[in-house]
């Protein structure tokens, strides 16, 4: 029910109890047994035919496989909606809600990769550390690098209406990535942030604003 697929795993440097930096291990290449579309359909079909398991009280136990499949499908929707709330505005969403067609699974699946929400808190934390380290090397003060990292990890929502700041961040995003030693690890973060920055810049152009009236 699965196929062998080559996957590469990268690792991050860590620190010990004394604060000494421990270099990251070399990347690890593995052949993993992963699902393709037909495997998923076969698994769902098998679980649909499975007789429910009951506990000692005669109560039906939850089917963990079904729950995990449902969770896997709903997680990217929830993550996308988080970004959508930031883009539309918290109070606007509180007052009017969000129409389901704006966050359908089909819509999200067909978006370009840079437009999808795909990063957990650990990824943003690792990004901020790398960004601050790299920008310090290229001459940005630690304080400004930290503030910039926070704005970027907040997906630029705090400056989305500031054209001057967005133009500056576009340059900083490119500078960080071109000087980072972890380009492979953060390629998707770079694509996401650059696209988001460019989208906000476009939204702040006079012709774009006039066209909305």
N, C-alpha and C positions, 0 to 999 in steps of 0.2 A: 504493500500500500504506500510505499515511499520510494523516492529516487535518490541515488547518491549524487551529491552536488559539492563541488569544491568551494570552500568558504575560507576567507582570511580574517583573522582576529588580531586587532592591534591592542596595545596596552599602554597605560599611562604611567609616568613616573610617580613615585610615592615618597613619603618621608617617614622615618622611624621616630621613636619616642624622644630622641635627642634633637630632632629637627634636621638630621642629615638626609640629603636627597638620595633616594635609591633609584638608579636608572631604570627605565622601562625595559622589560624583557623584549627580545626580538619577536616580531609578529609570528603568529602560529597559523599554519595552514592545515585544514582538516577536511576530510570527506564526510559530510553529514547526510543522514537519511532524512530528506525533507519531502513535503507534500507538493504535488502538482494539482491542477484543477480536478482531474479525474479521481485522484486519491481522496480529495476532500469530499467529492460527491459520494464516493463509495463509503467513506467513513460515516457521513451523515445518514446515508441509507441504512447502514448497519445499525446505527444507534436508534434510528426511528423504529426498527423492528424489534429492538431489545425489550424484553419483558421488564417492567418496573421492579426494582428491589424494595422490599418493605422491611422496616425494622421490627423489633420485638413487640412494639405496640400496634403493629399493623399499618403504620404510616408509611407512605411512599417516600423513599429516599430521593433526593435530587440527583439528576444525571449530571455528573461533573463534566463529562465530555461536551454535552449540549451547552452547559453553562459557559464553558470556556470558548466554544465556537461563537456563541452570542456575544460574549465579552470582546473577543477579537474583532468582530465586525463593528460593534458600537464604540470601541475605544477611539479610532480615528475620527469618528463623527463628533464625539465629545471634545476631543482636542481641537478640532477645526472650529467648533462653536466657541471655544474659549477665545480664539483669535478673532472670530467674527464679532464677539461682544466688545472686544477692545477696539475694533475698527469702527463699528457702528456707534458705540458709546454706551456705557453702562446704563445711564438714566433713560436713554432712548429705548433700549431693550427692555428695561424695567416697565416702561410705560406702554410699549406696543408689542413686546415679544419679538420672535423671529419666525418668519414663515418657513415651514418645513422644506419647501423646495430650494431654499437657500443653503441647506446643509444635507441634502440627500446623499446617500452612499455613492450613487452613480455619479453625481456631480463631483464629489471629492475624488473619486477614483480616476476621473478623466481630467483633473487639473494637472498642469505641469508640476513636476516634483518640487520646484522652488516655491509653489503656492500652497503646499500642504503643510499642516502642522505636524511635525514628526519628531520633536525633540522633548525629552523628559528633563527633569530638573538636574540630573547628573550631567547630562550633555551640556546644558547651559552653564553649569558650574565649571566644568572642564574648559569650555570655551572662554569664559571670563578670565580664568587663570592664564590661558595661553595668550589671549589678547593683551592682557596687562603686561605680561612678560615680553612679548614681541614689541609692543608700542614703546616700552621703556628703552629697548635697545635702539629703536629708530629715533629717539630723542623726545618723546612725549613724557611729560612729568608723571610720576606715579599717581598723583592725585587726579590729574586729567584723564589718565588711562583708566583709572578705576571708575570714574563717572561715566566715561564713554562705554565701558564694558557693561555697566548697569543699564544704560539706555538701550544698548543693542540687545541685551538679554531680555529686556522688556519689549522687544520686537519693534522698537522705534516709535511706539505709540505715544510716548510723552512729547515727541518732537514732530509728529506727523504733519502739523500745520505750519512748521517753521522751515521755509524753503532754504534759508541760508544754512541752518544747522544740518538739514538733509544733504545739501551739496557737500558740506564738510565731512559728514559721516560716510558718504559714498567714497570719498578719497581715503578715509581711514580704513574702511572695510577692505578696499583693494590693497592698501599698504600692509595691513595686518596679514592678509592671506598670502601675498607675494613673499613675505619675509618669514612666515611660519614654517617650522620644521614638521608640522603635522597636517600638511595639506590634504593628504588622503583621508585622515580621520575627520577633518572638518570641511570637506568639500561640499557636503549638502548644506551645512550651516552657512557657508559662504554664499552659495547660490541663493538660499532663502533670504538672507539679509540684504544682499545686493538687489535682488528682484523687488523686495519689499520697499527698499529705499527708493528705487527708481519709480515704483508705482506711486509712492507718496509724492515724489517730486513732480511727476506728471499731473497728479491731482491738484497740485498747487500752482500749475501754470495758468496764466490769465485766460487763455483760450478755452482751457478745460473748465474753468470756473464759469465763464460766460455761457458755455454750452449747456450748463446745468440749469439755467433759468428758463 
